Amino acid sequence: KEWLSKGHGEYREIPSERDFFQEVKESKNVVCHFYRDTTFRCQIMDKHLTVLAKKHVETKFLKLNAEKSPFLCERLRIKVIPTLALVKDGKTQDYVVGFTDLGNTDDFTTETLEWRLGCADVINYR
């Protein structure tokens, strides 16, 4: 219940960089998708993250428009879109950059992404 009250269990967009800091402060595990509207692969990532957000309520799933967050992209050294920032205890621990870790293909499975997030220990993956 506490997780759900903090926005876990759904994949949602946050409006600004300032919201990012607030969101990661209140949750132990956060996956944040840095995306661009014009990037087709971001829509592929959205599809998988929507499924995983419902399945892994222990983790908060967010998305942030990279074009509206230049400070954060600079600070986190985000150069490739899509990039997932994997945040544990308020610190960015790992990144999933593009689809390289996911088989370098547009038609990777949700399970592949789930496995990758599990490797980073940002979700409870068995």
C-alpha positions as CSV (number, residue, x, y, z in Angstrom):
1,K,0.0,0.0,0.0
2,E,2.8,2.4,0.9
3,W,4.5,1.8,-2.4
4,L,1.2,2.4,-4.3
5,S,0.7,5.7,-2.5
6,K,4.2,6.8,-3.7
7,G,3.3,6.1,-7.3
8,H,4.6,2.5,-7.6
9,G,2.7,0.0,-9.8
10,E,2.2,2.4,-12.7
11,Y,4.5,3.8,-15.4
12,R,4.1,7.6,-15.5
13,E,5.7,10.7,-16.9
14,I,7.1,13.3,-14.5
15,P,6.9,16.9,-15.7
16,S,10.3,18.3,-14.8
17,E,13.8,17.7,-13.5
18,R,12.8,19.0,-10.1
19,D,10.2,16.3,-9.8
20,F,12.9,13.7,-10.6
21,F,14.8,14.5,-7.4
22,Q,11.6,14.4,-5.3
23,E,10.6,11.1,-6.8
24,V,13.9,9.3,-6.3
25,K,14.2,10.6,-2.7
26,E,10.9,8.9,-1.6
27,S,11.5,5.5,-3.2
28,K,14.3,3.0,-2.7
29,N,14.3,1.7,-6.3
30,V,13.5,3.8,-9.3
31,V,13.8,3.2,-13.1
32,C,13.7,6.4,-15.0
33,H,13.4,6.4,-18.8
34,F,14.9,9.4,-20.5
35,Y,13.0,9.7,-23.8
36,R,12.3,11.9,-26.8
37,D,8.9,12.0,-28.5
38,T,10.4,11.7,-31.9
39,T,12.5,8.6,-31.1
40,F,10.7,5.4,-32.2
41,R,12.7,3.2,-29.8
42,C,11.3,5.1,-26.9
43,Q,7.8,3.9,-27.7
44,I,9.2,0.3,-27.7
45,M,10.7,0.9,-24.3
46,D,7.4,2.5,-23.0
47,K,5.5,-0.7,-24.0
48,H,7.8,-2.9,-21.9
49,L,8.1,-0.5,-18.9
50,T,4.3,-0.3,-18.7
51,V,4.1,-4.1,-18.3
52,L,7.0,-4.2,-15.8
53,A,5.6,-1.3,-13.6
54,K,2.5,-3.3,-12.9
55,K,4.4,-6.5,-12.2
56,H,7.2,-4.9,-10.0
57,V,5.4,-2.6,-7.5
58,E,8.6,-2.7,-5.4
59,T,10.1,-0.3,-7.9
60,K,8.9,3.1,-9.2
61,F,8.9,3.4,-13.0
62,L,9.1,7.0,-14.4
63,K,9.8,8.7,-17.7
64,L,11.2,12.1,-18.3
65,N,11.5,14.0,-21.6
66,A,15.2,14.4,-22.2
67,E,14.7,17.6,-24.2
68,K,13.0,19.2,-21.2
69,S,15.8,18.1,-18.8
70,P,19.1,19.3,-20.1
71,F,20.7,19.7,-16.6
72,L,19.9,16.2,-15.6
73,C,21.0,14.7,-18.9
74,E,24.3,16.6,-18.6
75,R,24.8,15.6,-14.9
76,L,23.9,11.9,-15.6
77,R,25.9,11.9,-18.9
78,I,22.9,10.8,-20.9
79,K,23.9,10.9,-24.6
80,V,21.8,8.1,-26.1
81,I,18.0,8.0,-26.2
82,P,16.4,5.9,-24.9
83,T,18.4,5.5,-21.7
84,L,17.1,4.1,-18.4
85,A,18.7,5.5,-15.3
86,L,18.6,2.8,-12.5
87,V,18.4,4.5,-9.2
88,K,18.9,2.8,-5.8
89,D,18.7,4.8,-2.5
90,G,18.8,8.1,-4.3
91,K,21.9,7.3,-6.3
92,T,22.1,6.4,-10.0
93,Q,23.8,2.9,-9.9
94,D,23.5,1.8,-13.5
95,Y,22.2,2.6,-17.0
96,V,20.5,0.7,-19.8
97,V,21.8,2.7,-22.8
98,G,19.8,2.1,-26.0
99,F,19.2,-1.5,-26.8
100,T,22.8,-2.8,-26.6
101,D,22.2,-4.8,-23.4
102,L,18.9,-6.1,-24.7
103,G,20.2,-8.0,-27.7
104,N,20.7,-5.0,-29.9
105,T,17.3,-5.6,-31.5
106,D,14.0,-3.6,-31.6
107,D,12.0,-6.8,-30.9
108,F,13.6,-7.8,-27.5
109,T,11.2,-9.3,-25.0
110,T,9.9,-7.8,-21.8
111,E,11.6,-10.7,-20.0
112,T,15.0,-9.6,-21.5
113,L,14.5,-6.1,-20.0
114,E,13.2,-7.6,-16.8
115,W,16.4,-9.8,-16.6
116,R,18.6,-6.7,-17.2
117,L,16.9,-4.7,-14.5
118,G,17.2,-7.7,-12.2
119,C,21.0,-7.8,-12.9
120,A,21.2,-4.2,-11.6
121,D,19.2,-5.3,-8.5
122,V,16.6,-2.5,-9.1
123,I,13.7,-5.0,-9.2
124,N,13.2,-8.3,-7.4
125,Y,13.9,-10.7,-10.2
126,R,13.9,-14.5,-9.8
